Amino acid sequence: MPNSPKKPVVIVTRKLPDIVESRMRELFDVHLNASDTPMSPAELVQAAKTADVLVPTVTDRVDRSVLSQAGDQLRLIANFGTGVDNVDLDTANNRGIIVTNTPGVLTEDTADMTMALILAVPRRLAEATLYMKDPQTEWAGWSPTWMLGRRIYGKRLGIIGMGRIGQAVARRARAFGLEVHYHNRRPLPKEVEQETNANYWESLDQMLARMDIISVNCPHTPATYHLLSARRLRLLKPEAYIVNTARGEVIDENELARLIEQSAIAGAGLDVFEHEPAINPKLLKSDRVVALPHLGSATLEGRIDMGEKVIINIKTFADGHNPPDRVHSAMF
């Protein structure tokens, strides 16, 4: 395919912003998903059999069963998203298929959403909004003791995963007067720690036991699956909150729901779920859980930027060069 004047056959699994799809039509022999209905496993296999380039999203499981049936012409999977846990990287590598992602463009949007949840959960914003909109209730006016939340100023925030998004969250948190702590595979450079005023914890267990708010900002990899296990969740203080805008699989969702139900954890702000779109009913039922439908990257600007990254990766590869956002290994 590289160095060939023929336009590559590109199959896109979900509907993308119009401006992105229009540009793809100009550059590639592109097959789009007008209905925006997620592809079935059989449809993904068929796409892999016919495409030169596959453009999946987080909803598509491009696993061994799909890749083992891919045609020899499939040489690039240009993932529409930063995370690549939906793609079997080992199988792709073994078959000589390059995988790319869209790093960097969603950092600020996801950090904004994370900060919004850090504010919303302790201050009970979602619960208060539902109360005000409920036709069965009648607000009696201000009360000195009604629907009290918790102050975030001066509280300890523990960030799990201090990459681009984690650092962006730290900068926002510092502006709100939070004391920033973090756990990572390795400490950040001293200048970054100084900029974010962040304190490194080598032991995740010790950090969890001492934080008021935990923000999950690491990718989902085999090493981070249930990183917040039942044992680790029980280390949290009863007045602590958890916010997750990364991947649902990082948290043992059933145990989290159980601990919130038992008031062993104060509450949670969740934009991602372990088995999404399925969600533990106990989480949806709880007044102390703010649940969002995976909106972390849901800005028009962010999605267009993602599409432009995908296009650059495909075009660079089609021109015979190494795409700029090639994924070599998962980082935490």
URQUISUL-V465411 format. One record per run of one state. SS is the DSSP state (alpha for helix, beta for strand, coil for the rest). FROM is the first residue (numbers start at 1). TO is the last residue. If there is no record, write none. Layout:
{{SS FROM TO} {SS FROM TO}}
This chain:
{{coil 1 8} {beta 9 12} {coil 13 17} {alpha 18 27} {coil 28 28} {beta 29 31} {coil 32 40} {alpha 41 50} {coil 51 52} {beta 53 55} {coil 56 61} {beta 62 62} {coil 63 63} {alpha 64 67} {coil 68 75} {beta 76 78} {coil 79 86} {beta 87 87} {coil 88 88} {alpha 89 94} {coil 95 97} {beta 98 100} {coil 101 106} {alpha 107 122} {coil 123 124} {alpha 125 133} {coil 134 155} {beta 156 160} {coil 161 163} {alpha 164 175} {coil 176 178} {beta 179 183} {coil 184 189} {alpha 190 196} {coil 197 197} {beta 198 200} {coil 201 203} {alpha 204 210} {coil 211 212} {beta 213 216} {coil 217 227} {beta 228 228} {coil 229 229} {alpha 230 233} {coil 234 240} {beta 241 244} {coil 245 247} {alpha 248 250} {beta 251 251} {coil 252 252} {alpha 253 261} {coil 262 266} {beta 267 270} {coil 271 274} {beta 275 275} {coil 276 277} {beta 278 278} {coil 279 280} {alpha 281 285} {coil 286 288} {beta 289 291} {coil 292 299} {alpha 300 318} {coil 319 325} {beta 326 326} {coil 327 332}}
